Amino acid sequence: MTDATRKARWIEQLKSAGIEEAAIDLRHILLAAADEAQIDDMVSRRANREPLSHILGDKPFWTLDLKVTRDVLTPRADTETLVETVLKQVTDRSRALYIADFGTGSGAILLALLSELPDAAGLGVDISESALEIARENAVRNALQDRATFRTGNWAETIPDNSLDIAVSNPPYIASAVIDTLEPEVRDHEPRLALDGGDDGLGVYHILIPELFRVLKPGGLMAVEIGYDQAAPVRALAEAAGFDDVGLTQDLGGQPRVISGRKP
Ligand code: GLN
């Protein structure tokens, strides 16, 4: 069989499994695989709708390369909007800022911020110890381990009042009943813990937003990722918690994506 015939066969296998970007996925697999047996194996896994990130074992985010497994939510390009929102509001990038990322997962948001803020340090909190192992590896992989600490916790429970300059989170915000309607990659392979926001998807924000207010220093900045239809309720929660300058940022697709605010 010629190369072209083999490629066409793999693409056909992916397409008939419902994968629209079959050619792009195959290109990634061809770059990662050592031999034809491994290509066959990876294509079969992808045809079973395993996320490409799990098959390759990593995912680019911001300027970083992150290790990804089924223990963490695969970082999404949309979440870079949160990183941008924060960086835009940091006027002096050389200040010794202290950042915390709640529900840090792979560490993506915290590590991206630290990579841009050379004098900042930060804490990544997650309830999942297996996620934190990945986050710690990602800190080392991106040479940020001296400024990044990771520890288990239930949101901001153990964080002292008025202690942070920046508090960020991409919490679970999908309504429980919606999860079963998502693509198989997400529904069957990504951690529920990172997705499930309860009956209306807003459950975590009710706890998290007042907590972010409590742990921020006066003048501190918070930013949280939201679902496309959650801007109004999350904005209301931020205002009710006492935040000033509450603002919405849209992602590159023009969808509401981030609510931010400042503690007076
Ligand atoms: N954006 C993710 C998705 O649609 C969800 C992330 C989250 O719940 N925080 O799959």
Boltz pocket constraint, residues with backbone or C-beta under 6 A from the ligand:
constraints:
  - pocket:
      binder: B
      contacts: [[A, 76], [A, 170], [A, 171], [A, 172], [A, 173], [A, 174], [A, 186], [A, 194], [A, 195], [A, 196], [A, 225]]
      max_distance: 6.0
